[in-house]
Amino acid sequence: MLAVPHYLSPDEYLDIECQSSIRHEYRRGLVYAMAGGTDNHDRLALNLLSLINLHLGDSDCRFHSGNVKVNYQDQFYYYPDAFVTCDPRDRNDRYIKRYPKLIAEVLSPSTQTFDVGEKFDDYQQIESLEEYILVSQESQCVECRRRTSANTWETVIYEAGDRVVLKSIGLEFAIAELYRGLDD
């Protein structure tokens, strides 16, 4: 991820983002252009969103793809690959959500270090967040980080043959369903 080396206020970022045909993420004054993804990245995100969509049905929870921003106190604006919010306050803004309970990122070589490190550090500040899911493109591997009742985080790794459990939304599925239709 390459940052535009010029500090922007959150309002300046949001003004520019509304007019841009390219998506950008914002972190503490710096703006990062979003890189294009691979076909497998796209398929994994679509498969996950499809599983979530079927599971949520007509519930009060809403799922979103990489076209809606998650924000925390003007410190960051990110476009997760998938996330779920069940908080009615998130229905007031069509572009920005502030109360996700589950966030998922499909890992890419160019963003993996940031997604597992600094981005996770940022997401932990969101009190409503219960699970952070990292989906590998390289192998059938899903890392699920869950907030505990003691406000710490535990990690569960799911691999080929396992059933993935997303406790925050009560969803369980075979990992093979997530990886269906990927090209080698």
Secondary structure as UniProt FT lines:
FT   STRAND          3..4
FT   HELIX           10..19
FT   STRAND          24..27
FT   TURN            28..29
FT   STRAND          30..33
FT   HELIX           39..56
FT   TURN            57..58
FT   STRAND          62..65
FT   TURN            66..67
FT   STRAND          69..72
FT   TURN            73..75
FT   STRAND          76..78
FT   STRAND          82..85
FT   HELIX           88..91
FT   STRAND          96..97
FT   STRAND          100..106
FT   TURN            109..111
FT   HELIX           112..116
FT   HELIX           118..123
FT   TURN            124..125
FT   TURN            127..128
FT   STRAND          131..135
FT   STRAND          141..147
FT   TURN            149..150
FT   STRAND          153..159
FT   TURN            160..161
FT   STRAND          163..166
FT   HELIX           167..169
FT   STRAND          171..174
FT   HELIX           175..178
FT   TURN            179..181
//
